[in-house]
Amino acid sequence: MASLKQSLKKLGKNTQAVALRTTDRNLRLAVTGLAGAGKTAFITGLVNQLLHSGLTDTGSQLPLWRVARDSRLYGVKRDLQPDLTIPSFNYDAAIQSLTTEPQSWPVSTRNISELRLAIKYRPAKGLLAKLTDSATLYLDIVDYPGEWLLDLPMLKQSFQQWSAHQSTRKNILQRSVHFEAFSQMLTSIELAAAADELKLQQITDLYQKVLQDCVSNDGFYYAQPGRLLLPGELEGTPVLALFPLLDLDELAFEALEQSAPNSFYHTLKQRYYEYVSRVVKPFYQDYFAKFDRQIVLVDCFTPLNRGREQFDDMKAALHGVVESFHFGQSSLLKRLFSPKIDKLLFAASKVDHVTRDQQGNVLSLLTQLIQQSQQLAKFEGCEVETMAISAIKSTSHGMVKQEGKEIEVVRGIELNERKPVTLFPGEVPKSLPSADFWDKQGFEFINFAPCNNQHTSRSSADFEHIRLDHVLQFLLGDKLK
């Protein structure tokens, strides 16, 4: 009898091991967004909330995350990341920036990075609930620059098509003080003549300055090649000595096709395809196409401050990116051999920068802003959600009297001058702004400095948030039942 009990016990343990091996226990979450959307701050805030959640905490900061609300979450800890060739997300440095005086936002994303969390919980349903009292979901969070993401549409374009597309953006490029010098040097070379490496680099340097001006100074988004903005390990390599040929018609391209293989034209064309095949395509295949879930952070306020052209540019950039996503419902076998994004979340970030009565408007605006992209994703079988969130709340809300009426305001520390401010930032449009809307806009969406909670304890997270529990439930809830 003892031998039979021992055999049954051993069989049970083997069954548990098989169940855990064959059950989907790993999830890869990609975090991205266009420039200034707050990717690093989002990941830092999310990880901070997770590391402070579990049975030792009341879970009050994450009431909508069901596994925590039901007291089934044992805890979350950092674990060794699986890919040793990817830089680690520097969570500790980000926390130090946010909590050390003077508090500042973490350094923006400049390269791909990864962080793994082990989420230990008690299963409530299915086979796991019958076999074990605890299970672990390994969550890999991958951060990468939004500037690199903007290159994905190039996978479907020839050099001629790409140049033609950049020509349609000439009115934007011309805003840079460096555009005239770039244009003059470009027109000064004979494209059919033998290429000169020094001249190619000089023109590239000017084009790089044009792109940097458009993004940093003028508030535009759709800058290609993205690696000219954030070269990473490709700094100074010939594959980045690349720029478009503007204002050439089809006849001009056909004529240049007859030039010698070492001509400026063919050299640029070759480098374009090298860039696509050696930089853009590997990024897509090695990382992007292997994500299970994707969150796209959208800063709606900066383009509203800037104007109509910047707002439309953001919309076009978002749609161009989403067209490149690899969507589809994902089963275990599909995830092992042909991974696809089966859940996509568009999140309007920094929603704490507006009054509470305007947060519904932000959500409505975001929904309309990505409507075309949302339809595309849903058509491919992907579950799509939109939210208005703040991963790290940097303001407080209050009421003030003005002309005998009470109005809602936000209070915080202005980022640049470090002075306390109390203001009504403006009314966020509920729908996509019409042409005449921009003539009468009255926004004052400013950047606030971060601030950690005044009454932080070891059992609570360092920061307040808005709807991170909703984010967690949507992205992870189905894996933690």
Beta strands, then each sheet from edge to edge (+ up, - down):
strand 1: 26-33
strand 2: 73-79
strand 3: 113-121
strand 4: 135-143
strand 5: 293-298
strand 6: 343-348
strand 7: 383-388
strand 8: 396-402
strand 9: 405-413
strand 10: 420-423
sheet 1: 2+ 3- 4+ 1+ 5+ 6+ 7+
sheet 2: 8+ 9- 10+
end
